[in-house]
Each structure stands twice: as C-alpha cells, then as structure tokens.
Amino acid sequence: MRKHIPNLLTLLNLLAGIIAVIFAVEGYLIPAGILVLLGIFFDFFDGFVARLLGVQGELGKQLDSLADVVTSGVVPGIVMFQLLKTSIGGWDGISLMPSIFLQEGYSFLPFLGFVISLASAYRLANFNIDTRQSSSFIGVPTPANTIFVISLPFILSYGSNDFINDIILNKWFLIAVTLIGSYLMNADIPLFSLKFKDYSLKNNGIKYSFLGLSVLMIVLLQFVAVPLIIILYVLLSLLENSKKANSN
C-alpha cells in the first residue's frame, strides 16, 4: 500500500490538470490557473513522498510525466490560445470569453499557443531519458514555464494597470512568450536547482539571492512579480554558468 501513495498524489496532479482543461476551454482562466497550481503542488510532493518512503520506481517516473503533460503542457497551451484570441478580439474581463470566432476575418493565430503543449511534451519525454538532470535542470522546467503563462490572466484581473494589460494583450508579446518559452524548455542550458545539499552561504549564494529577490518582488509587485521571477531564474542561471566557465 505504501508504494501507491506517491502514485495517488501524481493522479491527483492529473485530476487537477483535467479539470483545469475544462475551465480553460470554457475561458475561465483564473480557476484553471488555481487548479494548475494545485497540480504542481501535488507534482512536487509526489517525488518528495516517494523518496521519503523509499518507493521510487519507473512506474512513478512515467506516470509523473504523463500527468505533467496535461497540467504543465495541455493547460498552458489552452491558456495561451485563449489569450491570443483575446489579443485579437478584445479583453472580456475575468472570464476571457471573446467572440472572435463569430467575427469576420477569423484568424488561426491563437492555435500557435499549442506550441507550448508540444514543447512541454517533448521536454518531459526527454527529461525521462536525460541522466544529466538528476540534481539540476537542463532547460526551463515545464512547471516554471506553466507558472509564467498562467500568471498572465491573474495579472490582467488583479492589481494591474492599463499599460501592463496592453503589453500582455499585445499579440506580439504573446507570440514571443510562446516561442521563447518553448525554446527555453528544450534548450541545452544548465539551470540551478533549488535542492539544498547543505545550507552554507558559500555553496548556495545563487539560491539565496534568488529566493531573497523573489520574496522582495512578490511583496512589491504581487502577481506582476511571477513572470519576472521566472526570468530572474534564467538570468541568474546564465550568470552562474558564465562564472563557472570563467573559473575553468
């Protein structure tokens, strides 16, 4: 029975993702985002519980990726699809239900959002066979890219301003987020992990800097801080890579 507990958490991740798909398709992106965050929570703890109980196995590894394809692949693709529709048809409030498909001049541009789903699936499959990613990441993890995407409707709906809304709902901004995020998930770029082997400042300076700046940005910027934190994560990783290259 003990070995099935982590798998149950993984299935809860999948369930949250499936329900999030329904909300996202209907255009209710805030509830979809909350469910995705819940799924990512389960995704984090299934591996933690598996290690704690000593029941790690190949089944759990494969099941985890299959669940993530939905929660961190399909859902952000649909969210970007809806945002791109909105960028063409106009902002319709928290439900994000533009009527672009009923208008003349129908565009296939929103379907570009599903590049995120394809790139996420490719990364997850590659992650399972890449032995280099046991203690750190190569490319942006799919949950990080997903959090970036689902944060955009929250920024639009809570505590934002017209200037930021105009940026987010600019189709070129959304296209850039889609393509750059999809590339970074599969790029051969080492990114630091937040796993701590010890808690010394010497060995974890980059991690403490990231966590401190993240907390500061959340306090000052609230939801706007979320995509900036993901960008900070990539930039600090590139800085650390540069320092290691110079030291060698």
C-alpha positions in Angstrom: 0.0 0.0 0.0 2.9 2.4 0.9 4.3 2.3 -2.7 1.0 3.6 -4.1 0.8 6.7 -2.0 3.2 8.8 -4.3 1.2 7.5 -7.4 -2.0 8.6 -5.8 -0.5 12.1 -5.4 0.5 12.0 -9.1 -3.0 11.0 -10.1 -4.3 14.0 -8.1 -2.0 16.2 -10.2 -3.5 14.6 -13.3 -7.1 15.1 -12.0 -6.4 18.8 -11.2 -5.0 19.2 -14.7 -8.0 17.5 -16.4 -10.4 19.8 -14.5 -8.2 22.8 -15.4 -8.5 21.8 -19.1 -12.3 22.1 -18.8 -12.1 25.5 -17.2 -9.6 26.8 -19.6 -11.5 25.6 -22.7 -14.6 27.4 -21.3 -12.4 30.5 -20.9 -12.3 30.6 -17.1 -8.6 31.1 -16.8 -8.4 32.1 -13.1 -10.0 28.8 -11.8 -7.9 26.9 -14.4 -4.7 28.6 -13.0 -5.6 27.8 -9.4 -6.1 24.1 -10.4 -2.8 24.1 -12.2 -1.0 25.4 -9.1 -2.7 22.7 -7.1 -1.5 20.1 -9.6 2.1 21.5 -9.4 1.8 21.2 -5.6 0.9 17.5 -5.9 3.7 17.1 -8.5 6.3 18.5 -6.1 5.2 16.3 -3.2 4.8 13.0 -5.1 8.5 12.8 -5.6 9.2 14.0 -2.1 7.0 11.4 -0.6 8.4 8.7 -2.9 11.9 9.5 -1.6 10.7 9.7 2.0 9.1 6.3 1.8 11.9 4.7 -0.3 9.5 3.6 -3.0 10.8 5.4 -6.1 10.3 3.4 -9.3 10.0 3.5 -13.0 6.2 3.5 -12.9 6.0 6.6 -10.8 8.5 8.3 -13.1 6.5 7.6 -16.2 3.2 8.4 -14.5 4.6 11.7 -13.3 5.5 12.8 -16.8 2.1 11.7 -18.2 0.3 13.8 -15.6 2.6 16.8 -16.2 1.8 16.7 -20.0 -1.7 17.6 -19.0 -1.2 20.0 -16.1 2.0 21.7 -17.4 1.5 21.1 -21.1 -2.1 21.0 -22.4 -3.4 23.6 -19.9 -0.9 26.4 -20.6 -1.3 25.8 -24.3 -5.1 26.3 -24.0 -4.5 29.4 -21.8 -2.2 30.9 -24.4 -4.7 30.0 -27.1 -7.4 32.0 -25.1 -5.0 34.9 -24.6 -4.1 35.1 -28.2 -7.8 35.0 -29.1 -8.3 37.9 -26.7 -5.4 39.9 -28.2 -7.4 39.8 -31.5 -10.9 40.1 -30.2 -10.6 42.3 -27.1 -10.5 42.0 -23.4 -13.7 40.5 -22.0 -12.9 40.6 -18.3 -12.1 37.8 -15.9 -13.8 35.0 -18.0 -11.8 35.8 -21.1 -14.6 34.9 -23.5 -14.0 36.9 -26.7 -16.2 36.2 -29.6 -13.5 36.3 -32.2 -14.6 33.0 -33.8 -18.0 34.7 -34.6 -16.4 37.6 -36.4 -15.3 38.1 -39.9 -11.6 37.8 -40.5 -11.2 34.7 -38.4 -7.5 34.1 -37.5 -5.6 30.8 -36.9 -3.0 32.7 -34.8 -4.4 31.5 -31.4 -3.5 27.9 -32.3 0.1 29.0 -32.1 -0.4 28.7 -28.3 -0.3 24.9 -28.6 3.4 25.1 -29.5 3.7 25.3 -25.7 2.0 21.9 -25.3 4.2 20.3 -27.9 7.4 21.7 -26.5 6.3 20.6 -23.0 5.6 17.1 -24.1 9.0 16.9 -25.8 10.8 18.2 -22.8 9.1 15.8 -20.4 9.9 12.8 -22.6 13.5 14.0 -22.9 13.7 14.5 -19.2 12.9 10.9 -18.5 15.9 9.7 -20.5 18.4 12.5 -19.7 20.7 11.3 -16.9 22.2 14.8 -16.5 19.1 16.2 -14.8 19.3 14.4 -11.5 20.5 17.3 -9.4 19.9 20.3 -11.7 17.9 21.1 -14.8 18.8 21.4 -18.4 16.4 23.9 -19.9 13.5 25.6 -18.1 11.3 23.0 -16.2 7.7 22.7 -17.6 6.1 23.8 -14.3 8.2 27.1 -14.3 7.1 27.9 -17.9 3.5 27.0 -17.0 3.5 29.3 -14.0 4.8 32.1 -16.3 1.9 31.5 -18.7 -0.9 31.1 -16.1 0.2 34.2 -14.2 -0.8 36.4 -17.2 -4.6 36.2 -16.6 -4.0 36.8 -12.9 -2.1 40.0 -13.7 -4.8 41.1 -16.1 -7.5 40.5 -13.5 -5.9 41.7 -10.2 -4.0 44.8 -9.3 -2.7 45.6 -12.8 -3.0 48.7 -14.9 -3.8 49.6 -18.4 -0.2 49.9 -19.5 0.7 46.4 -18.3 -2.6 45.0 -19.7 -1.8 46.5 -23.1 1.6 44.8 -23.1 0.2 41.4 -22.1 -2.6 41.5 -24.6 -0.3 42.5 -27.4 -0.2 39.6 -29.8 3.5 40.1 -30.5 4.2 39.8 -26.8 2.2 36.6 -26.5 3.9 35.2 -29.6 7.3 36.0 -28.1 6.3 34.3 -24.8 5.1 31.2 -26.6 8.2 30.8 -28.8 10.9 31.8 -26.3 9.3 29.7 -23.5 9.1 26.7 -25.8 12.7 27.1 -26.9 14.0 27.6 -23.3 12.3 24.4 -22.1 14.3 22.4 -24.6 17.5 24.5 -24.8 20.7 22.9 -23.7 21.1 25.5 -20.9 22.0 24.3 -17.3 19.8 25.9 -14.7 20.4 25.6 -11.0 18.1 23.5 -8.8 16.6 24.8 -5.5 17.5 21.5 -3.8 19.9 22.1 -1.0 22.7 19.6 -0.2 23.8 21.9 2.6 22.7 25.3 3.8 26.0 27.2 3.7 26.1 30.6 2.1 29.3 29.7 0.1 27.7 26.8 -1.7 24.2 28.3 -2.1 24.8 32.0 -2.7 22.9 32.0 -6.0 19.9 30.2 -4.5 19.7 32.5 -1.5 20.0 35.5 -3.8 17.2 34.2 -6.0 14.9 33.4 -3.1 15.5 36.8 -1.4 14.9 38.8 -4.6 11.8 36.7 -5.4 10.3 37.5 -2.0 11.1 41.2 -2.4 9.5 41.3 -5.9 6.3 39.5 -4.6 6.0 42.0 -1.8 6.4 45.0 -4.1 4.8 43.8 -7.3 2.4 41.0 -6.3 1.2 39.0 -9.4 3.4 41.0 -11.7 6.4 39.5 -9.9 5.6 36.0 -11.1 6.8 36.1 -14.7 9.7 38.4 -13.6 10.8 35.7 -11.1 10.9 33.1 -13.9 13.0 35.5 -16.0 15.3 36.2 -13.0 15.8 32.4 -12.5 17.0 32.0 -16.1 19.3 35.1 -15.9 20.9 34.0 -12.6 21.5 30.5 -14.1 23.2 32.1 -17.1 25.3 34.2 -14.7 26.3 31.2 -12.7 27.2 29.3 -15.9 29.3 32.2 -17.0 31.2 32.3 -13.7 31.8 28.5 -13.8 33.1 28.8 -17.4 35.5 31.6 -16.4 36.8 29.7 -13.4 37.6 26.7 -15.6 
